[in-house]
Amino acid sequence: KKYSFTDPDARFMQTYKKHIDLSYNGQIAVDKQGIILSNDVVQDYEDRNQLVPTVDNVEEIFGQLPEGTKVGADAGYENGKALEKLENRGFDLFVPGKCVIEKPKNKFAKANFIYDKENDRYICPMGKLLEFVSKKTTDKRYDYLVNYRCKDCPTCPYQKECCKKNKTRLISATPYDKLFNRIKKKLQTPEGKETYALRKQTVEIAFGDIKHNKKFRNFLLRGLEKVKIEFNRACLARNLVMINNLLKKKKMTLAVTC
């Protein structure tokens, strides 16, 4: 609704200080050592549509990645369509989701309701049926939500425990629930926690180095194409320092070995 005469390509986004300002969204992919493999600048104020393009950029530069390559990103990249595409391509995903909350200790948690695919309905832990009631389109993250409701709740002795303040229990399902659950279970394992923790040690440090150590917090140029070049130069500067440090470390190791 608003237009910048200074930089028509810029978009209003929430900055790191929680301010709303004309901005661009910088994207990077790094390896486990923190070296930037690809970078881009986009106009989207959210990250959820950027995971597939980022992986595509890496493959365009380095060739097709081997099956089982681990891909980690924060919850802002959660997007059912995108994650399904990457899983079908053979990637091992470590992206936490927001829509699926499993509480094994809670008998009436959504995860404990069984989906009857043949009849398109859910079965609650007490054996009651939740039938289809409606389907509504939602944001791009889930495409749509399907709602199922139980009619037998008023006569159930566990009504308050299961329905809380509602008279009947309603379950909203997304087409990607199974995928989100698989990823969530994987993230709860020791290996999953260790793999996801690498993000803080690599990509977050890369951004911190560029912003804090190299004082690159604002673009000096205007226009998307020029900004992409400017960000690319900042990433190159980061990589040159990283590679130099790794080479020094390798020489020191060789000297000790000799």
Short mmCIF file of the C-alpha atoms (twelve columns), coordinates in Angstrom:
data_MODEL
# 
_entry.id   MODEL 
# 
loop_
_atom_site.group_PDB 
_atom_site.id 
_atom_site.type_symbol 
_atom_site.label_atom_id 
_atom_site.label_alt_id 
_atom_site.label_comp_id 
_atom_site.label_asym_id 
_atom_site.label_seq_id 
_atom_site.Cartn_x 
_atom_site.Cartn_y 
_atom_site.Cartn_z 
_atom_site.pdbx_PDB_model_num 
ATOM 1   C CA . LYS A 1   0.000   0.000   0.000  1 
ATOM 2   C CA . LYS A 2   3.018   2.260   0.401  1 
ATOM 3   C CA . TYR A 3   5.610   3.113   -2.209 1 
ATOM 4   C CA . SER A 4   9.202   4.291   -1.880 1 
ATOM 5   C CA . PHE A 5   10.293  6.878   -4.439 1 
ATOM 6   C CA . THR A 6   13.907  6.468   -3.249 1 
ATOM 7   C CA . ASP A 7   13.993  2.696   -3.777 1 
ATOM 8   C CA . PRO A 8   10.883  1.249   -5.468 1 
ATOM 9   C CA . ASP A 9   12.230  -2.324  -5.085 1 
ATOM 10  C CA . ALA A 10  12.431  -2.157  -1.287 1 
ATOM 11  C CA . ARG A 11  9.600   -3.500  0.883  1 
ATOM 12  C CA . PHE A 12  8.436   -2.739  4.416  1 
ATOM 13  C CA . MET A 13  9.728   -5.430  6.791  1 
ATOM 14  C CA . GLN A 14  10.332  -5.901  10.484 1 
ATOM 15  C CA . THR A 15  14.028  -5.245  11.195 1 
ATOM 16  C CA . TYR A 16  16.248  -6.853  13.834 1 
ATOM 17  C CA . LYS A 17  15.264  -4.088  16.277 1 
ATOM 18  C CA . LYS A 18  11.569  -4.900  15.741 1 
ATOM 19  C CA . HIS A 19  11.091  -1.693  13.745 1 
ATOM 20  C CA . ILE A 20  9.148   -1.599  10.487 1 
ATOM 21  C CA . ASP A 21  11.339  -0.129  7.770  1 
ATOM 22  C CA . LEU A 22  12.005  -0.306  4.041  1 
ATOM 23  C CA . SER A 23  14.223  -3.343  3.681  1 
ATOM 24  C CA . TYR A 24  15.417  -6.357  1.718  1 
ATOM 25  C CA . ASN A 25  15.575  -9.965  2.900  1 
ATOM 26  C CA . GLY A 26  19.062  -11.490 2.695  1 
ATOM 27  C CA . GLN A 27  19.296  -15.272 2.345  1 
ATOM 28  C CA . ILE A 28  22.386  -17.485 2.738  1 
ATOM 29  C CA . ALA A 29  23.165  -21.200 2.805  1 
ATOM 30  C CA . VAL A 30  26.284  -22.400 4.628  1 
ATOM 31  C CA . ASP A 31  28.100  -25.688 5.106  1 
ATOM 32  C CA . LYS A 32  28.929  -27.194 8.502  1 
ATOM 33  C CA . GLN A 33  32.119  -25.104 8.686  1 
ATOM 34  C CA . GLY A 34  30.199  -21.878 8.162  1 
ATOM 35  C CA . ILE A 35  31.393  -21.135 4.628  1 
ATOM 36  C CA . ILE A 36  28.654  -19.458 2.586  1 
ATOM 37  C CA . LEU A 37  27.660  -21.676 -0.346 1 
ATOM 38  C CA . SER A 38  25.066  -19.374 -1.881 1 
ATOM 39  C CA . ASN A 39  23.419  -16.046 -1.190 1 
ATOM 40  C CA . ASP A 40  20.502  -14.047 -2.494 1 
ATOM 41  C CA . VAL A 41  18.394  -11.006 -1.708 1 
ATOM 42  C CA . VAL A 42  14.609  -11.186 -2.012 1 
ATOM 43  C CA . GLN A 43  11.672  -8.862  -1.521 1 
ATOM 44  C CA . ASP A 44  9.548   -11.273 0.541  1 
ATOM 45  C CA . TYR A 45  9.156   -10.161 4.147  1 
ATOM 46  C CA . GLU A 46  8.898   -13.822 5.266  1 
ATOM 47  C CA . ASP A 47  11.343  -16.697 4.894  1 
ATOM 48  C CA . ARG A 48  8.884   -19.555 4.428  1 
ATOM 49  C CA . ASN A 49  9.054   -19.470 0.618  1 
ATOM 50  C CA . GLN A 50  12.855  -19.263 0.448  1 
ATOM 51  C CA . LEU A 51  14.020  -22.776 1.419  1 
ATOM 52  C CA . VAL A 52  13.545  -24.448 -1.978 1 
ATOM 53  C CA . PRO A 53  15.091  -21.528 -3.952 1 
ATOM 54  C CA . THR A 54  18.069  -21.526 -1.562 1 
ATOM 55  C CA . VAL A 55  18.670  -25.267 -2.025 1 
ATOM 56  C CA . ASP A 56  18.236  -24.815 -5.793 1 
ATOM 57  C CA . ASN A 57  20.895  -22.070 -5.762 1 
ATOM 58  C CA . VAL A 58  23.361  -24.384 -4.023 1 
ATOM 59  C CA . GLU A 59  22.711  -27.156 -6.554 1 
ATOM 60  C CA . GLU A 60  23.044  -24.720 -9.448 1 
ATOM 61  C CA . ILE A 61  26.534  -23.801 -8.203 1 
ATOM 62  C CA . PHE A 62  27.811  -27.188 -6.984 1 
ATOM 63  C CA . GLY A 63  25.683  -29.700 -8.866 1 
ATOM 64  C CA . GLN A 64  23.057  -32.079 -7.528 1 
ATOM 65  C CA . LEU A 65  23.494  -32.765 -3.831 1 
ATOM 66  C CA . PRO A 66  23.653  -36.421 -2.754 1 
ATOM 67  C CA . GLU A 67  20.532  -38.117 -1.402 1 
ATOM 68  C CA . GLY A 68  20.339  -37.828 2.366  1 
ATOM 69  C CA . THR A 69  21.958  -34.374 2.490  1 
ATOM 70  C CA . LYS A 70  20.885  -32.712 5.741  1 
ATOM 71  C CA . VAL A 71  19.038  -29.409 5.423  1 
ATOM 72  C CA . GLY A 72  18.406  -27.356 8.547  1 
ATOM 73  C CA . ALA A 73  16.544  -24.065 8.935  1 
ATOM 74  C CA . ASP A 74  14.678  -22.240 11.682 1 
ATOM 75  C CA . ALA A 75  10.903  -22.310 12.190 1 
ATOM 76  C CA . GLY A 76  10.414  -19.308 9.914  1 
ATOM 77  C CA . TYR A 77  11.053  -21.603 6.936  1 
ATOM 78  C CA . GLU A 78  8.262   -24.032 7.854  1 
ATOM 79  C CA . ASN A 79  6.208   -24.517 4.705  1 
ATOM 80  C CA . GLY A 80  4.394   -27.781 4.034  1 
ATOM 81  C CA . LYS A 81  4.638   -27.592 0.236  1 
ATOM 82  C CA . ALA A 82  8.331   -26.699 0.270  1 
ATOM 83  C CA . LEU A 83  9.283   -29.346 2.826  1 
ATOM 84  C CA . GLU A 84  7.357   -32.023 0.930  1 
ATOM 85  C CA . LYS A 85  9.191   -31.100 -2.297 1 
ATOM 86  C CA . LEU A 86  12.588  -31.322 -0.607 1 
ATOM 87  C CA . GLU A 87  11.759  -34.622 1.117  1 
ATOM 88  C CA . ASN A 88  10.654  -36.102 -2.213 1 
ATOM 89  C CA . ARG A 89  14.027  -35.033 -3.623 1 
ATOM 90  C CA . GLY A 90  15.763  -37.092 -0.944 1 
ATOM 91  C CA . PHE A 91  16.837  -34.402 1.545  1 
ATOM 92  C CA . ASP A 92  16.989  -35.105 5.285  1 
ATOM 93  C CA . LEU A 93  15.058  -32.204 6.843  1 
ATOM 94  C CA . PHE A 94  15.604  -30.527 10.209 1 
ATOM 95  C CA . VAL A 95  13.080  -27.682 10.224 1 
ATOM 96  C CA . PRO A 96  10.968  -27.220 13.380 1 
ATOM 97  C CA . GLY A 97  7.253   -26.657 12.857 1 
ATOM 98  C CA . LYS A 98  4.711   -24.595 14.741 1 
ATOM 99  C CA . CYS A 99  1.440   -26.289 13.861 1 
ATOM 100 C CA . VAL A 100 1.987   -29.777 15.291 1 
ATOM 101 C CA . ILE A 101 2.346   -30.047 19.062 1 
ATOM 102 C CA . GLU A 102 2.784   -33.519 20.455 1 
ATOM 103 C CA . LYS A 103 2.216   -34.120 24.172 1 
ATOM 104 C CA . PRO A 104 2.505   -37.865 24.775 1 
ATOM 105 C CA . LYS A 105 1.569   -37.423 28.454 1 
ATOM 106 C CA . ASN A 106 -1.714  -35.807 27.451 1 
ATOM 107 C CA . LYS A 107 -4.086  -38.652 26.618 1 
ATOM 108 C CA . PHE A 108 -6.284  -36.369 24.495 1 
ATOM 109 C CA . ALA A 109 -3.531  -34.625 22.525 1 
ATOM 110 C CA . LYS A 110 -4.111  -34.472 18.784 1 
ATOM 111 C CA . ALA A 111 -1.252  -36.925 18.227 1 
ATOM 112 C CA . ASN A 112 -3.221  -39.604 20.098 1 
ATOM 113 C CA . PHE A 113 -6.206  -39.357 17.738 1 
ATOM 114 C CA . ILE A 114 -6.069  -42.002 14.991 1 
ATOM 115 C CA . TYR A 115 -6.878  -40.980 11.418 1 
ATOM 116 C CA . ASP A 116 -9.110  -43.414 9.504  1 
ATOM 117 C CA . LYS A 117 -8.040  -42.693 5.925  1 
ATOM 118 C CA . GLU A 118 -10.596 -45.042 4.312  1 
ATOM 119 C CA . ASN A 119 -13.553 -43.236 5.895  1 
ATOM 120 C CA . ASP A 120 -11.881 -39.805 6.214  1 
ATOM 121 C CA . ARG A 121 -12.435 -39.396 9.935  1 
ATOM 122 C CA . TYR A 122 -10.582 -39.430 13.266 1 
ATOM 123 C CA . ILE A 123 -11.021 -41.822 16.183 1 
ATOM 124 C CA . CYS A 124 -10.464 -40.424 19.670 1 
ATOM 125 C CA . PRO A 125 -8.673  -42.368 22.473 1 
ATOM 126 C CA . MET A 126 -12.103 -43.388 23.821 1 
ATOM 127 C CA . GLY A 127 -13.193 -44.871 20.471 1 
ATOM 128 C CA . LYS A 128 -15.547 -42.005 19.525 1 
ATOM 129 C CA . LEU A 129 -15.679 -40.779 15.924 1 
ATOM 130 C CA . LEU A 130 -14.827 -37.296 14.686 1 
ATOM 131 C CA . GLU A 131 -16.521 -36.777 11.322 1 
ATOM 132 C CA . PHE A 132 -15.640 -34.302 8.574  1 
ATOM 133 C CA . VAL A 133 -17.437 -30.968 8.994  1 
ATOM 134 C CA . SER A 134 -15.636 -28.416 6.833  1 
ATOM 135 C CA . LYS A 135 -12.615 -27.555 4.748  1 
ATOM 136 C CA . LYS A 136 -11.214 -24.043 4.535  1 
ATOM 137 C CA . THR A 137 -8.320  -22.489 2.689  1 
ATOM 138 C CA . THR A 138 -5.668  -20.891 4.829  1 
ATOM 139 C CA . ASP A 139 -2.274  -19.254 4.336  1 
ATOM 140 C CA . LYS A 140 0.438   -20.614 2.020  1 
ATOM 141 C CA . ARG A 141 2.060   -22.492 4.872  1 
ATOM 142 C CA . TYR A 142 -0.581  -25.244 4.996  1 
ATOM 143 C CA . ASP A 143 -2.716  -24.668 1.839  1 
ATOM 144 C CA . TYR A 144 -5.898  -25.660 3.662  1 
ATOM 145 C CA . LEU A 145 -7.297  -26.991 6.938  1 
ATOM 146 C CA . VAL A 146 -9.777  -29.860 7.262  1 
ATOM 147 C CA . ASN A 147 -11.993 -29.816 10.352 1 
ATOM 148 C CA . TYR A 148 -13.394 -32.906 12.104 1 
ATOM 149 C CA . ARG A 149 -15.877 -32.799 15.004 1 
ATOM 150 C CA . CYS A 150 -17.212 -35.356 17.471 1 
ATOM 151 C CA . LYS A 151 -20.953 -35.370 18.245 1 
ATOM 152 C CA . ASP A 152 -20.728 -37.714 21.228 1 
ATOM 153 C CA . CYS A 153 -18.745 -35.406 23.517 1 
ATOM 154 C CA . PRO A 154 -21.697 -34.246 25.707 1 
ATOM 155 C CA . THR A 155 -22.210 -37.833 26.941 1 
ATOM 156 C CA . CYS A 156 -18.523 -38.616 27.380 1 
ATOM 157 C CA . PRO A 157 -17.139 -38.705 30.964 1 
ATOM 158 C CA . TYR A 158 -13.885 -37.123 29.700 1 
ATOM 159 C CA . GLN A 159 -15.572 -34.154 28.014 1 
ATOM 160 C CA . LYS A 160 -13.941 -31.450 30.158 1 
ATOM 161 C CA . GLU A 161 -10.518 -33.055 29.952 1 
ATOM 162 C CA . CYS A 162 -10.695 -33.432 26.175 1 
ATOM 163 C CA . CYS A 163 -12.790 -30.440 25.046 1 
ATOM 164 C CA . LYS A 164 -11.644 -27.924 27.674 1 
ATOM 165 C CA . LYS A 165 -14.189 -25.076 27.542 1 
ATOM 166 C CA . ASN A 166 -15.878 -26.281 24.345 1 
ATOM 167 C CA . LYS A 167 -18.924 -28.541 24.166 1 
ATOM 168 C CA . THR A 168 -17.449 -30.794 21.466 1 
ATOM 169 C CA . ARG A 169 -13.929 -31.640 20.305 1 
ATOM 170 C CA . LEU A 170 -12.752 -30.188 17.009 1 
ATOM 171 C CA . ILE A 171 -9.571  -31.292 15.232 1 
ATOM 172 C CA . SER A 172 -8.015  -29.283 12.414 1 
ATOM 173 C CA . ALA A 173 -5.708  -31.257 10.156 1 
ATOM 174 C CA . THR A 174 -3.332  -30.051 7.455  1 
ATOM 175 C CA . PRO A 175 -2.218  -32.091 4.427  1 
ATOM 176 C CA . TYR A 176 1.307   -32.038 5.864  1 
ATOM 177 C CA . ASP A 177 0.671   -33.231 9.430  1 
ATOM 178 C CA . LYS A 178 2.464   -36.555 8.931  1 
ATOM 179 C CA . LEU A 179 5.510   -34.809 7.488  1 
ATOM 180 C CA . PHE A 180 5.617   -32.276 10.346 1 
ATOM 181 C CA . ASN A 181 5.330   -35.094 12.880 1 
ATOM 182 C CA . ARG A 182 8.177   -37.069 11.296 1 
ATOM 183 C CA . ILE A 183 10.446  -34.041 11.398 1 
ATOM 184 C CA . LYS A 184 9.434   -33.181 14.958 1 
ATOM 185 C CA . LYS A 185 10.182  -36.709 16.213 1 
ATOM 186 C CA . LYS A 186 13.564  -36.611 14.469 1 
ATOM 187 C CA . LEU A 187 14.394  -33.257 16.090 1 
ATOM 188 C CA . GLN A 188 13.708  -34.745 19.524 1 
ATOM 189 C CA . THR A 189 16.423  -37.404 19.107 1 
ATOM 190 C CA . PRO A 190 20.035  -36.732 20.239 1 
ATOM 191 C CA . GLU A 191 21.201  -36.789 16.598 1 
ATOM 192 C CA . GLY A 192 18.427  -34.400 15.589 1 
ATOM 193 C CA . LYS A 193 19.256  -31.954 18.366 1 
ATOM 194 C CA . GLU A 194 22.938  -32.054 17.472 1 
ATOM 195 C CA . THR A 195 22.258  -31.506 13.771 1 
ATOM 196 C CA . TYR A 196 19.836  -28.623 14.362 1 
ATOM 197 C CA . ALA A 197 22.286  -26.990 16.801 1 
ATOM 198 C CA . LEU A 198 24.754  -26.595 13.912 1 
ATOM 199 C CA . ARG A 199 22.536  -23.814 12.567 1 
ATOM 200 C CA . LYS A 200 23.414  -21.600 15.552 1 
ATOM 201 C CA . GLN A 201 27.106  -22.363 15.122 1 
ATOM 202 C CA . THR A 202 27.191  -21.696 11.373 1 
ATOM 203 C CA . VAL A 203 24.535  -19.580 9.682  1 
ATOM 204 C CA . GLU A 204 23.799  -17.395 12.715 1 
ATOM 205 C CA . ILE A 205 27.513  -16.751 13.244 1 
ATOM 206 C CA . ALA A 206 27.897  -15.935 9.541  1 
ATOM 207 C CA . PHE A 207 25.177  -13.278 9.748  1 
ATOM 208 C CA . GLY A 208 26.637  -11.985 13.016 1 
ATOM 209 C CA . ASP A 209 30.096  -11.691 11.499 1 
ATOM 210 C CA . ILE A 210 28.793  -9.786  8.485  1 
ATOM 211 C CA . LYS A 211 26.654  -7.433  10.564 1 
ATOM 212 C CA . HIS A 212 28.813  -6.909  13.664 1 
ATOM 213 C CA . ASN A 213 32.461  -7.508  12.714 1 
ATOM 214 C CA . LYS A 214 32.234  -6.153  9.171  1 
ATOM 215 C CA . LYS A 215 29.715  -3.423  10.118 1 
ATOM 216 C CA . PHE A 216 27.447  -4.330  7.197  1 
ATOM 217 C CA . ARG A 217 23.995  -3.482  8.556  1 
ATOM 218 C CA . ASN A 218 22.583  -1.341  5.760  1 
ATOM 219 C CA . PHE A 219 22.675  -1.442  1.973  1 
ATOM 220 C CA . LEU A 220 24.293  1.606   0.422  1 
ATOM 221 C CA . LEU A 221 22.932  0.977   -3.073 1 
ATOM 222 C CA . ARG A 222 19.356  1.122   -4.336 1 
ATOM 223 C CA . GLY A 223 17.449  -1.346  -6.501 1 
ATOM 224 C CA . LEU A 224 17.214  -5.123  -6.165 1 
ATOM 225 C CA . GLU A 225 19.944  -6.004  -8.685 1 
ATOM 226 C CA . LYS A 226 22.496  -3.613  -7.165 1 
ATOM 227 C CA . VAL A 227 21.642  -4.766  -3.648 1 
ATOM 228 C CA . LYS A 228 22.221  -8.397  -4.706 1 
ATOM 229 C CA . ILE A 229 25.719  -7.451  -5.907 1 
ATOM 230 C CA . GLU A 230 26.443  -5.582  -2.682 1 
ATOM 231 C CA . PHE A 231 25.326  -8.514  -0.520 1 
ATOM 232 C CA . ASN A 232 27.323  -10.932 -2.671 1 
ATOM 233 C CA . ARG A 233 30.473  -8.886  -2.016 1 
ATOM 234 C CA . ALA A 234 29.807  -8.957  1.738  1 
ATOM 235 C CA . CYS A 235 29.449  -12.759 1.614  1 
ATOM 236 C CA . LEU A 236 32.639  -13.069 -0.447 1 
ATOM 237 C CA . ALA A 237 34.514  -11.022 2.165  1 
ATOM 238 C CA . ARG A 238 33.244  -13.361 4.887  1 
ATOM 239 C CA . ASN A 239 34.302  -16.443 2.893  1 
ATOM 240 C CA . LEU A 240 37.801  -15.136 2.156  1 
ATOM 241 C CA . VAL A 241 38.468  -14.642 5.860  1 
ATOM 242 C CA . MET A 242 37.011  -18.073 6.696  1 
ATOM 243 C CA . ILE A 243 39.053  -19.885 4.029  1 
ATOM 244 C CA . ASN A 244 42.221  -18.057 5.094  1 
ATOM 245 C CA . ASN A 245 41.645  -19.103 8.718  1 
ATOM 246 C CA . LEU A 246 41.038  -22.723 7.697  1 
ATOM 247 C CA . LEU A 247 44.246  -22.784 5.639  1 
ATOM 248 C CA . LYS A 248 46.233  -21.379 8.558  1 
ATOM 249 C CA . LYS A 249 44.730  -23.969 10.878 1 
ATOM 250 C CA . LYS A 250 45.613  -26.753 8.413  1 
ATOM 251 C CA . LYS A 251 49.242  -25.593 8.195  1 
ATOM 252 C CA . MET A 252 49.511  -25.445 11.984 1 
ATOM 253 C CA . THR A 253 48.128  -28.973 12.266 1 
ATOM 254 C CA . LEU A 254 50.590  -30.260 9.670  1 
ATOM 255 C CA . ALA A 255 53.478  -28.593 11.514 1 
ATOM 256 C CA . VAL A 256 52.513  -30.270 14.785 1 
ATOM 257 C CA . THR A 257 52.147  -33.630 13.039 1 
ATOM 258 C CA . CYS A 258 55.606  -33.365 11.475 1 
# 
